[in-house]
C-alpha cells in the first residue's frame, strides 16, 4: 500500500478525491457564466456540470462499494493497540495504529505461541 493505511480507508479516500474533483469541475464550468462569455460560456457550464455530476456519481459508487466491503470485512483485535479493527483480504493494516495485521501464517513475521507448545520443559 502506498499510503500505509487500511484498505477501507484507501477506498474512502478515493471516494473523497472523486467528490472533490466533481465539485471542482462544476465550479470550473461556472467560470464561463461568471465571466459572461455568452453562449459559449453557457455551453461550457453545461458540459462541465454534466462531467462533474458524472464524477460525483462515481464517488457515490465508490462510497457504496466501500460500505459493502466494510460490512463483509473480518473484525479482529489489533495486537498492538488492542482496538477492534476491520481487515480486508489476507493482510491489511490496523485502522487506528497502522500496524500490519494478517491471518495468513506464511505472511506473518511473528507467530503467537499456541497452548500446545511445550517450550518450558
N, C-alpha and C positions, 0 to 999 in steps of 0.2 A: 504494500500500500504506500502510495506516495505521501499522503498527508499524515500517516500514522494515527489513524482514528478508526473507530469501529465502522464496520461496513454499512450499518444502518445510517450512521451519521453521514457517511460519504454520499449515500443516495439522497438524503435530505439536503445536503449541501448542493448537489446538482440541481435539485428542485428549486432551491433558493436562487441559484445563479440564473436559471431559466426564467424565473419570475421577474427578477430584476432586469434581465435582458429584454423581456417582453415589454415591461413598463418603459424602459429606455427607448425602445423602438417607437412606442406610441408617442412619447414626448418629442422625439426627433421628428416624427411625422407632423406634429403640430407646428413645427418651426415654419413650414410653408404657409400656414394660415396666419401666424403671428406676424411674419414679415410681409404679408399682403402680396404674395406672388400671383394673385388672381386665380385663374382656372388651374394652372399648373400646380399651385400650392395646394388647392383642394384635392386634386388628383393624388399628389404626393401624400397628403394627410390620409386619404382613404387607403392607399396601398400600405403605408406604414402602420396604420391602425389594424388592418387585416393581418399583416405579418406579426405584429405584437400580440394580437389576440391568439394567433396560432401558437406562438411560442409560449404564451401563458397557459394555453390548453395542454401543451406538452409538459409544462411544470406541474399542472394538476395531475396528469397521468403518472409522472414520476413520484409525486407525493402519495398517490393512491397505491402505487406499486410498493413503495417503502412501507406503507402502513400494512399491506397484506403480508409482506415479508416479516415485519415486526410481530404480527400475530402468530406466524408459523415458526418463529425462531425458538431455539432451545435456551432456557433460562438456567443459569448456574451461578454459583457464588465465586467471586473472584478470589484467588488465593492470596493476592497482595493486599487489597483494601477491604475485603470481606463483604462487599455490597453485591446485591443480586444484579447481574448483567445479562444481556441477551447476546447470543452467538449465532452467526450465520456460517454455514459451511463447516469444514473440518478445523479451521483455525480462524481466530478473529482477535480483536483487542478489546480490553475492558472499556466500557463506555465512560468510566469515571477516571481511572488512573492510567489508562492506555497500556496496561501490561498485556503481553501476548498470552493468549489462552488457547488451548487445543484439547480435543478429545482423542486425537489420534496419537497412539504411543510412539509411532515412527517419527512424528514431528516434535515430540516433547523433548525438552532439554533436561528436565529433572523428573524422576519417577517417584511418586509417593510410595512409601513403604506400605505393603499390604499386611493385614493382620496375620497371614500365614507364614511370613518370612521369619526365620529364626536366626537373627544375627547376634543375639545376646548369649548364645551358648558357649 
